[in-house]
Amino acid sequence: MAVSRLLFHLSSALGPGSDILLDPYLSGWEELIRFMESLGPLVSLFSYKVQEKIVLLRQIQAEDAENAAYSSLHSMMEAELLRGVVSFDRHAPSGCRTLLRLHRSLRWLQLLLEKLAAGPDADGRLATPGEMCREAYREVLAPHHPWLLRRAAEAAFSAMPQRAVLLRLVCVERQEEAAPVLERLIGAIGEVHSRTHNALQDRGMLDLP
């Protein structure tokens, strides 16, 4: 993952007002997938699921290119609600439902980076990457996943690389160097996540089936 490229995409995704521009948002996700794939072969199960959702949104964008309804988060939501393609009581494919799944995964990654930036606990111990991923997963994603996927996640987090590998993925060598880089990255992810969360919440879409 190139932190500079990711920061560029995240900042470019901040549209006017509280909107999110979908092209740079998805480009940011493509950069985050490289980070996820570096966490080990078992975590690629999650990166594959994320990639599927990115491809689906890109396809929807291409099919609707003439209307440009999928240029931003707000315009997508308004268009899909008007067309009646968003279902609030059953599984039904839509751009909003797909983006909600990406939104949850973005929060998982944000929590992971926050835990990586936190440094040692009161006893001077640093959490392992597996512990950090597991805690973030149980908080954000596990409540929305079936039993088999939760089991696969537990197995994946037991085979995570060392903490030093994660630090190198964000372009630092030592824990002491990580905080300034990670705080900037966490802040950028947090702004995108907050805008998306508010837009979904305002439209009652945080629990789309």
N, C-alpha and C positions, 0 to 999 in steps of 0.2 A: 504494500500500500504506500503510495506517495502522499504524505500528509499535505504537501502544498497543493497538489491537484484536488484532493478531497476538500480542503478548505475553500478552494476556488469554486468548486461545484456547489458546495453548501451555501456560500455567500451569494452566488449567482441565482440560487433557487428562491431567494427572498424577493418576492414580487411586491408590487405596490400595496400599501395598507398591510393587511395580515395575510395576503395571498402567498401561495407557493407555486412557482413555475415548474411544470412537470419535467421538461427536458433536462435541466441541470439537476433536478432531484433524482431522476433515474440514473444520470451519469455519476452522481455521488454514490449511489447504491452499487454501481458497477465497480467503483473503486473499493467500496467496503467489502464486496465479495472476495476480492483478492486477499484482504485481511482475514476473512473467515476461512478461506481455503488454506491459509498458512497455519491455522491452528491444529491441523492434523486431518488425516483421511476420514475419520468418523464424523467430524464436524462438517465435512463436505455434504453430508445429508441435508443440513440446514441451508448451506449455500446453494445447493441445487434447487431447493424449494423457493428460495428468494429469487434465483435466476428465472425460474418459471414465471413468477409474478411480474418481473420486469419485462420479460418477453411478451406476456399477455397485454400489459399496458402499452407497450410499444406497438403491438398489433392493432389495438383499439384506436390508438392515436392515428396510425396510418390509414385505417378504414374511415376515419372521420376527419381526415386532413382538410377537406374542403370547408367544413364548418368551423374548424379550430376550437371545438368545444373542449378538447382535451389538452389545451395549452397550459391550463393552470388548474389548481385544486378547486377553486371556487367555481370556475366555469364548468368543470367536469361534474361537480355535484349538482349544480343547477340544471344542467342539461339532462343528467340521468334521472333526477327527480321528476323533471317535466315529462320525460319519455316513459316514466313508470318502470324502469328496468331495475331499480333498487328494491329488493324485497326485505322487509323487516321481520318476517316470520318463517322464512324457509330458505334453504340454500339456493341461490340464484346468481349466476355469474354477472359481475358488473365491475366497472372501474373502481367504484367506491369500495366495494367489498375487498377487491384485490389490494387496494391501497391501505385499507385498515390492517391487513395482515403484514404488510411492509412496515407500517407504523409501529406495530407491536415489536417487531424484530429490531427496529431502530432503537427502541427504548432498551431492549436487552443489551445491545452493543453499547449504548450510552452508560448503562449501569456497570458493565464490565470495565469500561475505560475509567469510570469514577473509582472503582475498586482498585484498579491498577495504579492510579495516581495517588491513592490514599497513603501508601507507604506502610510501615510496620504498625502493629497494634500496641496496646499499652505494655505488653510484655516483650516488645521488640521483635515480634514474629511477623514475617511477611506471608500473606495468604498465597497459596499455590494457584496457578491459573485454573486448574480444575475446580478448586473451591470457589473461586470468583465467578466462573462461568455457571457453576451449579446454583449458587445463590441468586444470581441475576435471572437465570432461567426459571427457577421455582417461583420467583416473585412476579415475573412478567408473562412468560409464555406457557408454562406448565398448566395453568388453569384453563387454557383454551385448547390443549392437545389431548388426544386419546391416550389410553394407557400404553399402547405399544410404542408410540412415539416418545412418551416420557421415559420408558425403559431404554430406548435407543439413545436418548439424550444422556441419561446417567452413565451409560457405557462410554459415550463419546468424551464426557468430561473426566473420566478416569484415565484417559490416554492423552491428556493434553501435554504440550511441550513445556519446557522450563520457563520460568518467569523472564529470564534473560532473552529468550526468543521473542516474547511479546514486546519487550522494550525495544529490541532491534527493529521490530515491525513498525514502530512509530518513530524510528530514526534516532534513538538514543541508546547509549551503552550502559548507563548506570541509573539506579532508582532516583538518585538526587537530581538527575538531569530531566527526569520524566515530567515532573509537575508542570513546568511552564508550557511545554508542548501539549500535554494532555489537557490542561485547563482550557487552552485556546480551542482545541478540537472538541472538547465536551461542550463548551459554550456554543459553538457553531451548530453542533448536532442538537443541542437543547433548544435553540431558537427554532430550528426547522420542526422539531418534534412538538414544541409548544403550539406553534401556529396550526400544525396539522391536527393536533389533539382538540384544540378549540373549535376548529371548523367541523370536525366529526361530532363533537359533543353538541354543538349548537343545532345540528341537524338530527340528533338522536341516532347517530350511526356507530357509536362505540362498541355495540354488541351485535352487529349484523351477523346472522347465522352463516 
